[in-house]
Amino acid sequence: MNRFYRVLAIVVCALGLVACQQTVPLQQTQITTIHASSLTVVKDAIIQGGLDRQWIMKQVSPGIIDGKLLTRDHEVQVRITYSTSSYEINYVSSRNMKAANGKIHRKYGQWVRNLDIDIQRRLALSNSN
């Protein structure tokens, strides 16, 4: 019986270590292909999609929007370049996200995926009108 508990403790510890893995490879760019009628439609979808997720969105120039997400003690900055045929979400910088050696906190990927989904949703709504 003692051997059973020892093996069980090792398995539990191993699973705990895997679950605690907080960094993943940093995906530098997220590119999405779209079909939009104008740059204004894409710009509005990006800005509103970001605002829906509490991103601070700022247009830098035509075709470029900077996004910043502040959550608890974490900060992420991305640059979104766009046209009527695609948009690209690029990692710029972060704070308290354990970014080093091509890795970053696993939440970064979730936040960017959610931003991408909300932008796509906004574009779909604008195309249906």
Secondary structure, 3 states (H helix, E strand, C coil): CHHHHHHHHHHHHHHHHHHCCCEEECCCEEEEECCCCCHHHHHHHHHHHHHHCCEEEEEEECCEEEEEEEECCEEEEEEEEECCCEEEEEEEEEECCCCECCEEEHHHHHHHHHHHHHHHHHHHHHHHC
